Amino acid sequence: MGNRFGTGRRPKGVFSVILPLGFLVIILVLFNIGINYLVQANEQEALESARNALMRSTIHFYAVEGFYPPNINVLVERYGLLLDEERFIFHYNAFASNIMPHIVVLPRD
C-alpha cells in the first residue's frame, strides 16, 4: 500500500541537508542579534539610571542643605548613595557651592 499524499519519495541530495541547516543558521544569527541588542539597551539604561541617581541626590542635597555637595563622598556618607564603581566611572566637578556641579557618568570598559 502506498502513501496517499504523494509518491513516498524524499528528495535526496545536497538541498535536503543544506536547506534546513541554512534556516537554522539564519534563526541563530537573528537570535544572537536580538540578544546583543537587549544587552546594549540594558547597559545604556543602567548608565542613565546611575547618572539620574547622582543628579537627584545632588539636587536633593542642595534642597536640604542650601548648597551643592563639594564631592561625591558627601552624598555617599550622608545620604547613602550607592555607586557601582566597578561598572561606571563617576566624574563630579563642583565649581562653587551655589552652582550645579558638572556630572558625567561613563561606562568602564
TORKOLVO-370015 format. One line per 8 residues: number of its first residue (from 1); their letters; for each residue x negated, y negated, z of N, C-alpha, C, CB. Coordinates in pm, 1 decimal. Glycine has a CB too. Layout:
NUM	a	X:Y:Z:X:Y:Z:X:Y:Z:X:Y:Z  ...
END
This chain:
1	mgnrfgtg	-84.5:115.5:0.0:0.0:0.0:0.0:-90.1:-123.2:0.0:96.7:1.0:121.2  -60.1:-217.9:-80.7:-144.2:-336.3:-96.0:-96.0:-452.2:-11.0:-149.1:-378.3:-240.6  -170.8:-555.4:-12.9:-137.9:-677.9:57.7:-32.2:-753.0:-21.8:-264.0:-765.7:79.8  79.6:-789.2:39.4:187.7:-852.2:-36.5:163.2:-999.6:-63.6:317.7:-836.2:36.9  62.0:-1059.9:4.3:34.8:-1202.3:-15.4:-76.2:-1228.0:-114.2:0.3:-1266.2:114.7  -138.3:-1131.7:-163.1:-245.8:-1151.5:-259.2:-305.9:-1021.2:-300.8:-352.2:-1240.9:-202.8  -417.3:-1032.8:-360.7:-482.4:-913.2:-413.3:-563.2:-841.0:-307.6:-571.4:-949.1:-529.4  -588.8:-906.6:-193.8:-665.2:-842.8:-89.0:-814.6:-862.9:-105.4:-634.1:-697.3:-85.2
9	rrpkgvfs	-853.5:-933.3:-209.3:-996.7:-958.4:-230.4:-1037.3:-1086.3:-159.1:-1029.9:-967.9:-381.9  -1150.2:-1081.6:-97.0:-1207.6:-1200.8:-34.6:-1313.6:-1255.9:-127.2:-1267.1:-1169.1:106.1  -1325.2:-1390.3:-128.0:-1431.3:-1446.5:-212.3:-1567.6:-1411.3:-153.9:-1416.0:-1600.6:-225.3  -1652.9:-1369.4:-237.4:-1785.9:-1333.1:-194.4:-1885.0:-1429.7:-256.4:-1818.9:-1187.3:-232.4  -1992.3:-1446.8:-186.8:-2096.1:-1532.0:-240.7:-2136.6:-1639.5:-141.1:-2049.9:-1595.2:-370.1  -2203.0:-1736.3:-192.8:-2261.6:-1841.9:-112.2:-2154.5:-1930.2:-50.3:-2356.4:-1925.5:-195.9  -2048.6:-1960.2:-122.3:-1946.9:-2052.2:-72.6:-1870.5:-1997.4:47.4:-1850.2:-2085.1:-182.7  -1858.1:-1869.3:59.5:-1785.9:-1813.4:173.1:-1861.7:-1833.3:304.5:-1759.8:-1665.4:150.2
17	vilplgfl	-1990.8:-1861.3:298.0:-2070.3:-1886.5:417.2:-2098.9:-2035.5:433.9:-2201.1:-1808.1:411.1  -2132.4:-2102.7:325.6:-2172.5:-2243.3:332.3:-2055.1:-2334.6:365.9:-2235.0:-2286.2:200.4  -1939.8:-2309.5:311.5:-1825.1:-2397.1:334.2:-1784.3:-2403.7:481.7:-1707.6:-2350.0:250.9  -1765.8:-2291.8:551.8:-1735.3:-2302.2:695.4:-1849.4:-2364.1:776.6:-1703.2:-2164.7:750.9  -1973.1:-2331.2:742.6:-2085.5:-2390.9:813.9:-2093.8:-2541.4:787.9:-2216.5:-2323.0:772.6  -2062.0:-2582.1:668.0:-2060.9:-2725.5:636.0:-1956.6:-2799.6:718.2:-2034.0:-2746.9:486.6  -1837.3:-2742.6:728.5:-1733.7:-2804.1:811.6:-1776.1:-2810.0:958.3:-1602.2:-2726.8:798.2  -1838.3:-2704.3:1006.3:-1884.7:-2702.0:1144.2:-1989.8:-2810.3:1168.9:-1941.5:-2564.3:1178.5
25	viilvlfn	-2083.0:-2824.6:1077.0:-2186.9:-2927.6:1091.0:-2124.7:-3066.4:1090.9:-2290.7:-2916.0:977.6  -2029.3:-3091.7:1001.5:-1962.2:-3221.7:995.5:-1889.0:-3250.6:1126.3:-1863.4:-3226.3:877.1  -1820.0:-3152.0:1179.8:-1747.6:-3170.4:1305.6:-1845.6:-3198.9:1419.7:-1662.2:-3045.5:1337.8  -1956.9:-3127.1:1425.9:-2056.3:-3150.3:1530.8:-2120.5:-3287.5:1519.3:-2163.5:-3043.3:1525.9  -2148.2:-3332.9:1397.7:-2205.9:-3466.0:1377.4:-2107.5:-3573.7:1421.8:-2244.7:-3486.6:1229.2  -1981.4:-3560.1:1384.3:-1880.9:-3658.3:1425.4:-1862.0:-3658.1:1576.4:-1747.7:-3630.2:1356.3  -1866.1:-3542.7:1638.4:-1855.6:-3532.1:1783.9:-1974.0:-3602.1:1851.2:-1849.1:-3383.7:1827.2  -2093.4:-3581.0:1799.0:-2213.2:-3644.5:1853.1:-2206.9:-3796.6:1838.6:-2338.0:-3590.2:1783.3
33	iginylvq	-2159.3:-3846.1:1727.0:-2144.4:-3990.5:1706.4:-2045.0:-4046.6:1807.6:-2097.7:-4021.4:1561.2  -1935.9:-3977.5:1830.1:-1835.9:-4022.9:1926.4:-1890.0:-4027.1:2068.2:-1714.7:-3933.4:1921.2  -1964.7:-3925.9:2107.6:-2024.2:-3922.4:2241.8:-2124.2:-4036.8:2258.4:-2093.6:-3786.1:2267.3  -2208.2:-4059.7:2157.4:-2305.4:-4169.7:2165.0:-2236.1:-4304.5:2177.2:-2396.2:-4169.2:2042.0  -2126.4:-4323.0:2106.2:-2051.2:-4447.9:2114.8:-1995.8:-4467.5:2256.1:-1936.7:-4449.2:2011.6  -1942.1:-4362.7:2315.2:-1887.9:-4372.4:2450.5:-1996.3:-4402.9:2553.0:-1816.8:-4243.7:2487.7  -2114.0:-4344.2:2537.6:-2223.9:-4368.8:2630.7:-2269.3:-4514.4:2620.2:-2342.2:-4272.7:2602.4  -2281.6:-4566.1:2498.1:-2322.4:-4705.7:2479.7:-2217.8:-4801.1:2536.2:-2345.9:-4735.6:2330.9
41	aneqeale	-2091.7:-4772.1:2514.8:-1985.1:-4857.7:2567.5:-1986.7:-4855.6:2720.0:-1847.0:-4812.3:2514.5  -2011.6:-4740.1:2779.3:-2018.0:-4728.5:2924.1:-2136.2:-4807.6:2980.3:-2028.3:-4581.4:2965.0  -2251.1:-4800.7:2916.5:-2368.6:-4875.7:2960.8:-2343.9:-5026.0:2951.6:-2491.6:-4837.3:2877.2  -2280.2:-5069.9:2844.6:-2251.2:-5212.4:2828.2:-2152.8:-5259.7:2935.1:-2194.8:-5240.3:2687.4  -2055.5:-5178.0:2964.8:-1957.7:-5214.6:3067.3:-2021.6:-5218.2:3206.5:-1840.0:-5115.7:3065.9  -2112.4:-5126.0:3234.8:-2182.2:-5126.2:3364.2:-2270.3:-5249.7:3377.1:-2267.1:-4998.4:3380.6  -2334.4:-5290.5:3269.2:-2417.5:-5410.7:3270.1:-2332.6:-5534.2:3297.5:-2492.1:-5425.9:3136.7  -2220.9:-5544.5:3230.2:-2130.6:-5658.7:3250.4:-2072.6:-5658.2:3391.6:-2016.7:-5656.4:3146.6
49	sarnalmr	-2042.4:-5542.3:3443.8:-1989.3:-5531.4:3579.3:-2092.6:-5576.0:3682.8:-1945.2:-5387.4:3607.6  -2218.5:-5538.0:3664.3:-2324.8:-5579.7:3756.3:-2343.1:-5730.8:3751.1:-2457.6:-5508.6:3722.4  -2338.8:-5787.4:3632.3:-2353.0:-5932.3:3618.0:-2235.9:-6004.5:3684.8:-2362.0:-5971.4:3468.9  -2115.6:-5956.1:3662.0:-1997.8:-6019.3:3722.4:-2000.0:-6009.4:3875.5:-1869.9:-5954.6:3667.9  -2046.3:-5897.7:3928.7:-2053.8:-5882.8:4074.6:-2150.7:-5984.3:4133.6:-2097.2:-5739.7:4112.6  -2263.9:-6003.1:4068.5:-2361.1:-6100.6:4116.5:-2306.5:-6243.0:4106.4:-2491.4:-6088.4:4037.6  -2238.6:-6273.3:3996.2:-2179.0:-6406.6:3979.0:-2070.3:-6431.8:4084.1:-2119.5:-6421.2:3836.6  -1982.9:-6335.3:4105.2:-1876.0:-6351.3:4204.0:-1932.2:-6369.8:4344.6:-1782.5:-6230.5:4200.8
57	stihfyav	-2034.0:-6293.4:4378.2:-2094.6:-6306.8:4510.8:-2159.5:-6443.7:4527.5:-2198.4:-6196.2:4533.8  -2222.6:-6492.1:4423.6:-2286.2:-6623.8:4429.4:-2182.1:-6733.9:4447.7:-2368.4:-6649.3:4302.3  -2073.9:-6724.7:4373.2:-1967.8:-6825.5:4383.1:-1898.0:-6816.7:4518.7:-1865.1:-6807.7:4268.8  -1876.5:-6696.0:4567.1:-1815.1:-6678.5:4698.5:-1903.9:-6738.4:4808.9:-1789.4:-6528.7:4726.0  -2033.2:-6714.2:4797.6:-2127.7:-6770.7:4893.9:-2118.6:-6923.3:4892.6:-2272.4:-6724.6:4862.3  -2112.3:-6982.2:4774.1:-2102.8:-7127.7:4762.2:-1973.4:-7179.6:4825.5:-2110.0:-7169.9:4614.3  -1864.7:-7107.2:4803.6:-1735.5:-7149.9:4858.6:-1735.2:-7144.5:5011.6:-1622.5:-7062.1:4802.9  -1801.7:-7046.8:5068.1:-1803.6:-7030.6:5213.7:-1909.2:-7119.9:5278.7:-1829.4:-6884.4:5250.3
65	egfyppni	-2029.7:-7120.0:5224.7:-2143.1:-7187.2:5287.7:-2160.6:-7333.4:5244.9:-2268.5:-7111.5:5256.8  -2113.8:-7368.2:5125.7:-2128.5:-7506.0:5076.7:-2253.0:-7528.6:4994.2:-2129.3:-7600.5:5191.7  -2332.2:-7426.3:4971.8:-2449.8:-7435.1:4884.8:-2474.1:-7297.1:4824.6:-2576.5:-7485.7:4963.8  -2546.0:-7295.7:4713.0:-2575.9:-7168.6:4648.1:-2689.9:-7097.9:4721.4:-2612.4:-7190.6:4499.5  -2689.0:-6965.8:4723.7:-2796.2:-6893.9:4793.9:-2930.4:-6916.5:4723.5:-2764.2:-6741.9:4801.6  -3037.6:-6926.9:4800.0:-3168.6:-6951.6:4739.0:-3224.4:-6830.9:4662.6:-3266.6:-6992.5:4846.0  -3180.1:-6710.7:4699.5:-3225.1:-6590.8:4627.9:-3122.4:-6478.1:4644.5:-3364.8:-6545.1:4679.5  -3145.2:-6370.6:4574.9:-3051.9:-6257.7:4576.6:-3053.3:-6186.9:4712.2:-3086.7:-6158.1:4464.9
73	nvlveryg	-3166.7:-6187.5:4778.6:-3177.9:-6115.9:4906.8:-3078.8:-6168.1:5010.0:-3319.8:-6127.8:4961.8  -3046.9:-6295.0:5004.8:-2948.0:-6351.4:5097.5:-2811.3:-6286.7:5073.2:-2938.8:-6506.2:5081.2  -2776.3:-6267.1:4947.5:-2648.2:-6204.0:4914.0:-2646.5:-6058.2:4958.8:-2621.3:-6213.2:4762.4  -2759.0:-5991.7:4944.9:-2767.7:-5850.2:4983.9:-2757.5:-5837.4:5136.2:-2900.7:-5786.9:4932.8  -2828.2:-5923.0:5208.1:-2831.6:-5911.7:5353.6:-2703.3:-5960.6:5420.3:-2948.6:-5988.9:5407.7  -2653.2:-6076.5:5379.2:-2537.3:-6136.7:5447.3:-2402.7:-6085.7:5397.2:-2541.6:-6285.8:5431.5  -2393.2:-6060.9:5267.3:-2264.3:-6026.2:5209.0:-2254.6:-5880.7:5163.7:-2236.7:-6115.8:5093.1  -2360.9:-5804.7:5179.6:-2356.1:-5662.8:5147.6:-2348.9:-5632.2:4999.6:-2240.6:-5601.5:5214.5
81	llldeerf	-2402.8:-5720.3:4916.7:-2404.1:-5695.8:4772.5:-2494.4:-5577.1:4742.5:-2451.4:-5821.7:4694.8  -2441.7:-5482.1:4665.6:-2519.4:-5364.3:4627.0:-2568.1:-5383.0:4483.8:-2434.7:-5233.3:4640.6  -2699.0:-5374.6:4465.8:-2759.8:-5390.5:4333.7:-2827.1:-5260.7:4292.5:-2861.6:-5507.0:4333.3  -2799.4:-5215.6:4171.7:-2861.8:-5094.7:4119.2:-2990.2:-5135.4:4046.7:-2764.3:-5016.9:4023.4  -3097.3:-5149.9:4123.9:-3222.1:-5198.6:4066.9:-3296.8:-5091.0:3988.8:-3310.5:-5252.2:4176.2  -3251.7:-4967.3:3996.6:-3310.8:-4862.2:3914.1:-3258.1:-4866.6:3771.2:-3283.2:-4725.6:3975.3  -3135.8:-4917.8:3754.0:-3075.4:-4927.0:3620.7:-3088.4:-5064.1:3557.2:-2930.9:-4890.5:3628.3  -3093.5:-5169.8:3640.5:-3089.3:-5305.6:3587.3:-3199.8:-5392.3:3645.6:-2954.1:-5368.8:3615.2
89	ifhynafa	-3237.0:-5495.1:3570.0:-3329.0:-5598.1:3615.2:-3244.9:-5721.7:3643.3:-3442.4:-5627.0:3508.9  -3255.3:-5775.8:3763.4:-3178.3:-5892.5:3803.4:-3270.6:-6013.3:3810.1:-3108.3:-5869.0:3939.5  -3236.0:-6116.1:3733.1:-3311.9:-6241.5:3735.3:-3220.1:-6349.1:3791.1:-3365.3:-6280.5:3591.7  -3262.9:-6410.3:3900.5:-3183.0:-6510.2:3970.4:-3272.6:-6631.1:3991.8:-3126.0:-6455.1:4107.0  -3242.2:-6742.3:3924.3:-3324.3:-6862.0:3932.0:-3240.3:-6975.6:3988.9:-3381.8:-6899.6:3792.7  -3262.2:-7005.6:4117.2:-3189.7:-7113.6:4183.2:-3273.5:-7240.8:4174.0:-3157.8:-7077.9:4332.3  -3223.6:-7341.2:4104.4:-3295.7:-7466.7:4085.6:-3275.2:-7560.1:4205.0:-3250.2:-7535.4:3956.1  -3150.4:-7575.2:4244.0:-3116.9:-7661.1:4357.7:-2997.7:-7598.7:4428.6:-3085.4:-7808.9:4312.2
97	snimphiv	-2973.9:-7641.0:4552.0:-2868.7:-7578.0:4631.6:-2728.4:-7615.7:4585.3:-2885.3:-7615.3:4776.5  -2716.1:-7721.4:4504.8:-2583.9:-7762.7:4458.7:-2561.9:-7736.9:4309.4:-2563.4:-7909.2:4488.2  -2654.9:-7671.9:4244.5:-2643.3:-7639.0:4101.8:-2636.6:-7487.2:4087.8:-2763.8:-7697.9:4019.4  -2542.8:-7442.5:4005.5:-2523.9:-7298.3:3983.8:-2653.3:-7234.9:3934.2:-2409.4:-7272.4:3882.6  -2699.2:-7129.9:4001.2:-2823.7:-7063.3:3958.9:-2808.3:-6996.8:3822.4:-2866.2:-6958.6:4062.8  -2920.1:-6981.4:3756.2:-2923.4:-6910.9:3628.4:-2935.9:-6762.1:3659.0:-3042.0:-6961.3:3536.9  -2835.9:-6684.1:3617.2:-2830.3:-6541.1:3648.7:-2836.1:-6460.4:3520.0:-2702.0:-6506.6:3728.8  -2929.9:-6365.8:3514.4:-2943.9:-6277.0:3399.8:-2958.2:-6134.9:3451.2:-3065.5:-6317.1:3311.0
105	vlprd	-2882.8:-6043.5:3392.2:-2893.4:-5901.2:3426.1:-2925.6:-5826.9:3297.5:-2760.7:-5846.3:3492.7  -3034.5:-5751.8:3300.6:-3081.6:-5678.3:3182.8:-3092.7:-5529.7:3215.7:-3218.4:-5733.6:3134.1  -3071.1:-5443.8:3117.9:-3088.3:-5300.1:3143.6:-3236.1:-5263.6:3148.6:-3016.9:-5216.6:3035.4  -3270.3:-5170.9:3234.6:-3406.6:-5117.0:3235.6:-3414.2:-5010.1:3128.2:-3445.5:-5058.9:3376.8  -3525.8:-5007.6:3059.2:-3543.7:-4905.5:2956.3:-3633.1:-4795.8:3004.0:-3599.6:-4965.4:2830.4
END
